[in-house]
Amino acid sequence: MRTRSDITNSKVVEHFTARTDKYDDSSKWCTDLTMLAKVFSHLAPSAESVVLDVACGTGLVSKTFQGKVRKLVGVDLTEAMFNKGKVFTDGLVHSSAECLPFKNDAFDLAIERQGIQFMDAAAAVSEMVRATRPNGKICLIQLCAYGEEDQDEYFEILRLRNPARKNFFLREDLATLLKDAGCAEVEVIDYISEENVDRWSDHGAIRDERRAGIRDVYRHASPGFNKYHAVRLEENGTIVDRMLFGIAVGTVSS
Ligand SMILES: C[S@@+](CC[C@H](N)C(=O)[O-])C[C@H]1O[C@@H](n2cnc3c(N)ncnc32)[C@H](O)[C@@H]1O
């Protein structure tokens, strides 16, 4: 995992407040029902499950669980984001995920999608584990570099796209975070999302120079990067990237 130390929570809140209106449409993956169905069926919560959605944002993950489990609680730091997500939860808490205001063992399942890249990831995952009962499940869903050959360029693209991003992951980092926090039976599943890079970078909170910088990295991408991302430069100028999500699941040790 690579980490930047200059990211503060107020920078994160400022970034997502600026993005709230466009957020749900700012990537294909945001509303990708196939991805969410895959996660749901893999976690297989029961109708009695009590579920925590960490960094719930506008509630796109919560929506998948709402009505299918006993209770779904969301947590987020950015008021504008969670005000939009409210309708998809049975309870919403304005808090940092690094210090969750819940008792030990309160949940059967804790999930986060694209949240821990803005946090002290080890602290946040430890909190998810603490708040989840023994034998409960923890799920982390994160954009990852494929490996050594693409990570420098991909991390630069992710940094340009989101100035508030603190952490950059490989799949194995997600597994390590879960194991270090006290999970067993950890597995990481791949999910590929084909993203139109212009749509993905047009989220309303970065200047055009950064978007141009992203296009530049793609245009000059190395063979190692292209081997995995299979970047398509279409005739109309659209750049399409095969982005990798790691879906990491662990069981809280008893
Ligand atoms: C990329 S969005 C993901 C939203 C949602 N999980 C989804 O998949 O659509 C990241 C969210 O993380 C939230 N966030 C960032 N740092 C946080 C922290 N320390 N504690 C709680 N939420 C945080 C932001 O406010 C934002 O809503």
The ligand as a Gaussian input file, in Angstrom:
#p B3LYP/6-31G(d) Opt

LIG

0 1
 C      -15.885000       7.364000      -3.276000
 S      -17.094000       7.673000      -2.069000
 C      -17.780000       6.057000      -1.825000
 C      -19.241000       6.091000      -1.455000
 C      -19.931000       4.736000      -1.459000
 N      -19.286000       3.819000      -0.559000
 C      -20.007000       4.143000      -2.851000
 O      -19.473000       3.053000      -3.063000
 O      -20.608000       4.770000      -3.733000
 C      -16.116000       7.886000      -0.625000
 C      -16.891000       8.284000       0.611000
 O      -16.019000       8.092000       1.740000
 C      -16.349000       9.079000       2.692000
 N      -15.240000       9.196000       3.651000
 C      -13.978000       9.586000       3.385000
 N      -13.242000       9.563000       4.516000
 C      -14.052000       9.124000       5.499000
 C      -13.865000       8.865000       6.888000
 N      -12.674000       9.050000       7.496000
 N      -14.921000       8.395000       7.594000
 C      -16.125000       8.198000       7.005000
 N      -16.362000       8.422000       5.705000
 C      -15.334000       8.890000       4.953000
 C      -16.563000      10.322000       1.847000
 O      -17.255000      11.303000       2.565000
 C      -17.341000       9.738000       0.657000
 O      -18.730000       9.817000       0.867000

